[in-house]
Amino acid sequence: MKSKLDKNKQVMQKLISKKNNSPKNAGAFAEDLKIEFKRITWPDRKTVVKSTVLILVIVVTATLFISMLDAAFSEALLFLKHI
């Protein structure tokens, strides 16, 4: 566990110590980015599908609710306009 923390500290110190944003550092930045992407814990396919379906259901539900409110307010304003 300690070695993982040491590696994290080393990477962070390396990133912090780079203050020069010249094009020469683009290669170093790309290399650091590659290292960081290897450390990411990506979700499995099942989790991604479940999350996507949940988000789509919420978006469709919210769209229908807002559409019904819009129609109700439109009808109410038309009714008030004809009074």
Sequence and secondary structure as in RCSB ss.txt:
>XXXX:A:sequence
MKSKLDKNKQVMQKLISKKNNSPKNAGAFAEDLKIEFKRITWPDRKTVVKSTVLILVIVVTATLFISMLDAAFSE
ALLFLKHI
>XXXX:A:secstr
 HHHHHHHHHHHHHHHH    SGGGHHHHHHHHHHHHHH     HHHHHHHHHHHHHHHHHHHHHHHHHHHHHHH
HHHHHHT 
